[in-house]
Amino acid sequence: MEALKFEVKKVEKDTGARLGVLHLPHGDVETPVFMPVGTQATVKSMTTDEMKEMINSYIILSNTYHLFLRPGAELIKNAGGLHKFMNWDRNILTDSGGFQVFSLSKIRKITEDGVEFRSHIDGSKKFMSPEDSMYVQNCLGSDIMMAFDECAPYPSTYDYVKNSMERTIRWAKRCKEYHKNTDKQALFGIVQGGMFEDLRKISVKETVALDFPGYAIGGISVGEPKEEFLRILRYTAPLLPEDKPRYLMGVGTPDYLLEAVLSGVDMCDCVLPTRMARNGSAITHYGRINMLNACHTEDFTTLDPDCDCYTCKNYTRAYIHHLFKSKEILGARLLSIHNLRFLVNLMENVRQAIKEDNLLKFKDEFYKKYGYLG
Amino acid sequence: MEALKFEVKKVEKDTGARLGVLHLPHGDVETPVFMPVGTQATVKSMTTDEMKEMINSYIILSNTYHLFLRPGAELIKNAGGLHKFMNWDRNILTDSGGFQVFSLSKIRKITEDGVEFRSHIDGSKKFMSPEDSMYVQNCLGSDIMMAFDECAPYPSTYDYVKNSMERTIRWAKRCKEYHKNTDKQALFGIVQGGMFEDLRKISVKETVALDFPGYAIGGISVGEPKEEFLRILRYTAPLLPEDKPRYLMGVGTPDYLLEAVLSGVDMCDCVLPTRMARNGSAITHYGRINMLNACHTEDFTTLDPDCDCYTCKNYTRAYIHHLFKSKEILGARLLSIHNLRFLVNLMENVRQAIKEDNLLKFKDEFYKKYGYLG
């Protein structure tokens, strides 16, 4: 039996937005879903109990590159796997390490075999091949693994993207051949092709030909203008098989999430909610708020009156402002709780709207408050 | 009716250790008690719900000096008081600000009237008199307030300590005269006198003559050798009225806590558990542990097998080590939970031992594991 069974419950007629369930080894996950990121085996500032009870999260993401460097794949394997190591008994998706190898480390050489790079932690020389990525992810024991890819930077030339995309397909094939325990860990393929529709089409065709249980769209939301993001998203997502989950990587602002769902995407992830939180920024139903701003000093109202999170139920803006001015850890905690819950709750509301054939109206009403003009 | 009613339930015959209850506006507090410190209206890294559910704390301390400077007394008054501002509905003790004025800020001038100093935050000129301290603590609305005192540094000359102690008594008188709502906030006097027994005797006599509902011992555990600490503690504590709570300020290591209780002290506080936690240090039944030490890298056992805290029940040393190596906030959180629970639980066990006339044996057994040789 395969690790993943994906069930499409409904496709909204007007939009193509999908309602589904991922049946996975560590429980069911309703889609569309936002997956919080626990880069170094921890969603920053949160306990796993809080991820369940306060955030209502059923799947989180963790980063192969970071865990490969520290504490190391074997250590986590010896701990009994990543779930046990970090005390999380729900689902985990691990990325391939590719994105961080290319974005965080100093690349020394890309060959057909793999990538030679220097660790961003201590500068030591490392190497990662598609097989290494599979080995590490097998050690971690994630429920969903990602094929080792190159996410071409934006902007890149047509030739660079074409070569990179073709190598990514060859690497995907090697990943699939290496990965054996498909009953415990589902391996997703990743579509690349940059801003070029013909390359996207080839990438989809060749990747889907390898027959993965799910497909990710990589290489967008990497710094390109929003129109470019939308053009490639709307071109690529509908090309993917209808009976397999579609995962848009690295997307976390409310407007990008809504556009993803409207294009038929089922899964998204982003470090945004916790990163913004540490910088004192809150995502609310009425737009973004910088809690360090002096206007909050004596504001004894709640952060977001429309939010059901622990922070909004228990604390005032004045108190959160004080915590940030005083550089208290609790400030980052309270905003992390709020921002994570905001996005997970947004997707809960999105699912409800799809159930009610109401997603376009939901989007309009959301933007009316949120102040989005695009 | 007075804000505080103190009930001595038992005095252990062999030792003089006391079992009691502080009946306070925000609930009963069993003594001897360790009070965690929430300097800036937050026990560092902890939510108030965690202080209840994970730590089992019924009273915390907050710092008048810090809150006076930021966010300011009036702001907290406007928020509805410190309890409401920080979302804590159990008891709060506030110190007088004196200790921090003298230890953290740059003193400009001490006069009979009060202290002129520069804020440690922005260097601005500030002034605090005994009346100011009362005003601020009235604004905060703490359940127990402390009289404004000077804690003489160690070492100080006899003449310095004598003058300082005598002024502290005059200041205590002014505090008592200023503070009106004694039905809502109990004001404690503070005994000073440095390392000089005759000055301690005078300070006790004069302070007790002012008739406070409780008394603190200040000016020890300020850097003096342990023998000096014990000499003054054992000399001073028994001089205090038997029917009033005795509070030893700034004590938080297990051995100092045990010595305090054995000398008849009822209340202690210290920043130690959260400060140590942020530095990666754990207080365990088997002594202190530095979690950054490489020996924990692959240690999949629990932090302290004899501890009942959330951290020890859910996480391994290897994981906590990884969090500290990776500079993850959750590391400081997990050790804060452990260290706070350790000290609060130690006092729970101390109370049980007093009930069973067993404190000396408890102490011996504790030290046998803890590795104390003194």
Interface residues (C-beta under 8 A of the other chain):
Chain A: Q40 A41 T42 K44 S45 M46 T47 D49 H66 R70 P71 L75 N78 A79 G80 F85 M86 N87 T297 E298 F300 N314 Y315 T316 A318 Y319 H321 H322 L323 K325 S326 E328 I329 L330 A332 R333
Chain B: Q40 A41 T42 K44 S45 M46 T47 D49 H66 R70 P71 L75 N78 A79 G80 F85 M86 N87 T297 E298 F300 N314 Y315 T316 A318 Y319 H321 H322 L323 K325 S326 E328 I329 L330 A332 R333
